[in-house]
Amino acid sequence: MSYFAAVIARTSTGWIAQELDLDYVETIDDVAELVRDADEAATTALLFVEEDDEYVGIVRLDGADDDPRVFLSDGSAADEYDLAGILADGLTEDEDEPVGDPGLCADLGTSARDLLALVHHEGTLPSDVITAVCEKAGCLDVLEGLRVG
C-alpha cells in the first residue's frame, strides 16, 4: 500500500509544506503531534492523506492545544486501511459515506458543500480533492513543490 501524506501549515510568512511519514503512528493524537511538530509557530496546519487512490483524509489543527478536526472521504476505508482507521477513530462511521467535519476548510475557501461535492463527483481522485482544496486556500504552489520534489 502506498500513501501520500503532507502537512501544509500557514505561518506569519506564508504557507510551508512537508511530507510526513505516518508508518509508526497508532492514534490520532500521534498524528496530531507530527502535524504540530512540522511548524510549531503555525496558526493553521492541514494534513492531507491519500492512499491507493481510495480515500482522502484531512486533519486540521489551529494552535498548539487545539484538538484535531478530521474529515475522511469514505468511512468504509477505515475498515480496509490502518491509516484511515486511525484518522476515523472516534468519528461516526457510515459505510461508503464521508465521515467527520466537512466544514473544516470552509474559512480557507472550500465550504462543506463544496468538499462533499468534490468527494462525491464520479472520477475525482483523492489527489484531485487535495489539489482543489489547496488551490482555494492559496497553498497549491507549496503542495506542487512537494509532489515534484
N, C-alpha and C positions, 0 to 999 in steps of 0.2 A: 504494500500500500504506500502510496506517495501522497504527501500533503504539502501545501504551501501555507506558511503562517508568517504574517508580518505585522508588526506594531507600527502604527503611524501616530506620531504624537505632535500636538501643537504646543510650541514653546513661544516665548516672547519674541523670538527672532523668526518664527515661521514653522513650517512642518518639517519633521525629520522622520526617517523610516529605517527600520531594522528588521531583518529576517530573524525569526525565532526558532529554536529547536525545542519542540514540545514532547520529545520522546520520553522524558522522565517525569512529566507531570502526572499527578494522581488525583488532584482535586481542582475545583475551580479556584480555590484560594492559591494553589501553586501557580496556576495560570495568571491570576491577578498579580502575584508577586513578580513574575517575569515581566509582565507589562509595565508595572511600576518601575522596575529596575532599568528599563530601556531609557528613560529620562525622568529622573525624579522631580525635575522642575516643570514638567509638562502640565498644562492646565487641562488638557483633554488628551486621552490616549485611546486609540481604537486598535483592537487586534482583529485581523481578518484571517480566517482559516477556510481553506477549501481542500477537500480530499477526494481524489479519484473522480473529479467532476460530478460528485454525488450530492454534495451539500455545501452551503456556505454558513459559516458561523461568524458572528460579530460580537466582540466583548468590548464594552466601553467603561472607562474609568475617568472620573473627573475629580482629581485630587488624591492625595496620599491615603486618606482614610475612607474614601468612597467605596461602597460595595459595588461589585461588578454588575453591570446590566448586560444581559445576554439575549441574543436573537439567533435562532437556528432555523434554517430554511426548511428542514424536513425532520420532524420529530422521530420518525422511524429510523433515521440514520444513527440515532443513539443506541439502537439495538445491534447494529452491524459494525459500527466503528467506535473503538475505545475513546478516541479523542472527542467525537461527537457526544458520547455518553458523559464524558467529564463536563463538557460545556452545558449539557442539558440537565445536569444534576440539580435537582430542586425545582425544575420547571415542570409545569403540567404538560405531559406528552399526549399528543394526538397523533395517531398513525397517519403518515403521509401528509401531515399539515405542519406549517411553521409553528414554532413554539417560542415563547419568550416575549421580549419587548420590541415590536416592530417600529416603535417610535423613537428608538434610541439615537437615531441620526437626524431627527426632524429639524433641530436647530442648525444642522450642518447642510441643509438643502434637500434631504431625502425624507419626505413625510412617511408616516406609517403606511398610508395607502400606496404611495409610490414604491416602497420597498416590497410590500406584498405583491403588487402588480409585477415587479421585476422577477420575483422568485416563481410566480405562477405562469409567467409568459413561456409558452412552449418554445423550446430551442435555445433559451437563455441559459448559458453555463454559469456555474458559480463564479468563475473569474470575470464574466461579464457584469455580474451583480457588483462585485468588488470595484471594478473599473467605474461603473456608473455612480456608485456612492462616493468614491474618491474624486471623481470629476466635479460633482456638485459641491463637495466640501472644499475644493481648491487644492487638493493634495495629490492629484493624479501624477504630476511630474516626479514626485519622490517615490511613488509606487512603481512607476515605469522604470525608474533608476534601479530599483531592486530586481525587477524582472529581467532587465537587460544585463545587469552586472552579475 
